[in-house]
Amino acid sequence: MWRQFYAGMDLVHLPLFTLILFLVVFTGVTAWVFLARRGQDYDAISRLPLAETGAVTSDSRGERIHHELE
C-alpha cells in the first residue's frame, strides 16, 4: 500500500524529514518544560486550587498573588 502511495511522489524524503523535525521539536519543548529551572513557578501554580478565597500568597519571585473567585 505505501509503495503505491509513494510511487508517484517526487518528495520521498519529506515524510521522514517531518517526522524527525517533529521529534526534535517535541523533545526540545519537553526538555524545556521539565528540565528548566522553573520548578518553583510550577509549585506556586500547583498550590492555587487549594488556596483559600481571598488568601494572599507569594510566588518564588516574591510577587504577591491575591486569590479571588471569578
N, C-alpha and C positions, 0 to 999 in steps of 0.2 A: 504494500500500500504506500509506504513512504517513498519507495523507489519511484513509483509512478508520479507521485506528487512533486518530487524534486527533479524529475527527468526534464521537464521543460523550463526549469528555473535557471537563470544565469547567475544569481547570487546564492550559491550553495552554502557559503560560509557565513551568511548573515544570521541564521538562527543560532549557530554556535557562538558567534560574537555577542549577540544579545543575551544569551544565557550567561556567558562569562561576565559581561557588564553588569547584569542583574545581581549575580552572586557577589561581585566585588562591592557594589553599592550597598547591598543588604548587609554584608559583613562589616563594612565601614560604619554604617549607621548603628548597627547593633553594638559594635565596639565603642562608639562614641557615647551611646546611652548608658551602657552598663559599666564600662571601664573608666569613664571620665571621672574626675573628682567632683562629682555633683551629688554625692551620697547624702550630704546634709540637706540639700534642697529637696530631695525626694523624701527624706524623713520628715521634714516640716510639712510637706504637702500631704503625706500619708496620715498625719495626725488631724487634719482638718475635719473629716467626717465625725470624729469623736469629740471635737471641741464643743464646749457649751455655747449656746447662743449668747452673744454679747461679750464673750470672753476675748481678751486681748492677749495674743501670744507674739513671740518674735521668732523670726527665722534665723538661719545660720549667719546671715549678714547683719543681724541686729535690727532689721526692719520690723516695725510693729504691724501685726495683722489683726484687724478687728472682724470678728465673725458675727454675721447677721443673717437672718432669714431673708431670702429674696422673694 
